[in-house]
Amino acid sequence: MMDTKSKELFEEAKRHIPGGVNSPVRAFGAVHKTPRFVASACGSHIVDVDGNEMIDYVGSFGPAILGHAHPRVVEKVVEACKDGLTFGAPTEREVRLAELIAELMPSMEVSRLVSSGTEAVMSAVRVARAFTGRDKVIKFRGCYHGHSDGLLVKAGSGAMASSVPDSAGVPLDYSKNTLVARYNDRASVEELFAQNPGGIAAVIIEPVAANMGVVLPEHGFLAFLRQITIKYGALLIFDEVITGFRLSLGGAQEYYRVTPDLTALGKIVGGGMPVGAYGGRREIMELVAPLGPVYQAGTLSGNPAATAAGLETLMILKEDPGIYERLSAKAGRIADAVREAARGSVCVNQAGSLLSVFFTDRQVADYESAITSDTRRYAEFFGHLLNQGVYTAPSQFEAMFVSDAHSEEDIAYTCRAVQKAAW
Ligand SMILES: *Cc1c(COP(=O)(O)O)cnc(C)c1O
């Protein structure tokens, strides 16, 4: 597979952009390769600047649940653009999107649109602190909640792959209120609550973790978090930036039947455009400006073109109740193919259309077990698939995303590619 043009562009990019990329994991550092510069994408396929066509399981790291450039979504965006790109005034689509979010995710009675997942989570935490009058937040090692200062503590994905779990440039004072528990470990949460009586504003979690590779919550773990937060008067925040509208139409909260106080959304909610959202019960969300004392604003929040993409994407998902079963079945076939083909130990974690392959003999249930994976073997696995035109997560600690656009042929081809990969 030729990658001459990608290599040239990457050299040029590195002169003007840190590491040549605008988000670290795109640099392919964890798999020791040059990133492919993308020329276009349609449905399940992506074409790079050298003309290589690949089956794409990155899906922009989450948004592309319908595949790329879904005609209905593109049409709505074009239509919206023709009417003006941004106004700094409210528009009808924002109302419709907030309405639809509340319908699909009833815990988000009132929501505020922002422009990224990072902003959504950061703002949800701010509201939780204001509502409880407390400062401390419990997060879980290996969960990623965007790159805001206070949450960049033992984060996953990009930070994990490059072995820099904490970021430079974050004053200790900014992260001292972030306490870190162990995923799926009830005792670690109980301990933090016991050590900080009356001090914990919220527990924040990825209800299915997807930034240390895919890690599922053990049976009853989310319900336990619901109970302990109620017991101590703290709020439960679900970061559903990946799981929202992906695990089911109502997200992980519907799938696991656990209702959080606040939810953060991103990725799918923007249908490929920059949209995030955070929301919850009216009494909590009415603390946000202009109604309340929690300040949060955005010049491009509720942007017309972005909102059009998100709204149409959610409508397509809502019209098609069979989609989640199809997605899960397709991901399941790939998971089975990997388990069958693997020489040596492998742990494949799957939740619906999310999937991760760990090269370890452990059951991966938290950060500690996730990092036992042999990342060198992962890099080889990635390379073999890429050579056969199958584009997967360029890091052990990112998920593989299956979309509705992946055809039977795509899945069959991918399963054969997995079998052929001599790893
Ligand atoms: C991607 C992600 C974020 C950050 O969203 P951005 O849009 O990249 O700022 C936050 N939380 C989770 C769980 C994510 O996967």
PDBQT file of the ligand as one rigid body, heavy atoms in Angstrom, charges set to zero:
ROOT
HETATM    1  C1  LIG A 501     -14.201  12.117  23.193  1.00  0.00    +0.000 C 
HETATM    2  C2  LIG A 501     -14.576  12.146  24.616  1.00  0.00    +0.000 A 
HETATM    3  C3  LIG A 501     -14.645  13.340  25.349  1.00  0.00    +0.000 A 
HETATM    4  C4  LIG A 501     -14.177  14.647  24.782  1.00  0.00    +0.000 C 
HETATM    5  O1  LIG A 501     -14.937  15.060  23.692  1.00  0.00    +0.000 OA
HETATM    6  P1  LIG A 501     -14.280  16.085  22.644  1.00  0.00    +0.000 P 
HETATM    7  O2  LIG A 501     -15.402  16.379  21.705  1.00  0.00    +0.000 OA
HETATM    8  O3  LIG A 501     -13.135  15.380  22.032  1.00  0.00    +0.000 OA
HETATM    9  O4  LIG A 501     -13.869  17.279  23.417  1.00  0.00    +0.000 OA
HETATM   10  C5  LIG A 501     -15.133  13.298  26.635  1.00  0.00    +0.000 A 
HETATM   11  N1  LIG A 501     -15.527  12.148  27.198  1.00  0.00    +0.000 NA
HETATM   12  C6  LIG A 501     -15.466  10.977  26.534  1.00  0.00    +0.000 A 
HETATM   13  C7  LIG A 501     -15.958   9.742  27.195  1.00  0.00    +0.000 C 
HETATM   14  C8  LIG A 501     -14.976  10.933  25.234  1.00  0.00    +0.000 A 
HETATM   15  O5  LIG A 501     -14.863   9.767  24.600  1.00  0.00    +0.000 OA
ENDROOT
TORSDOF 0
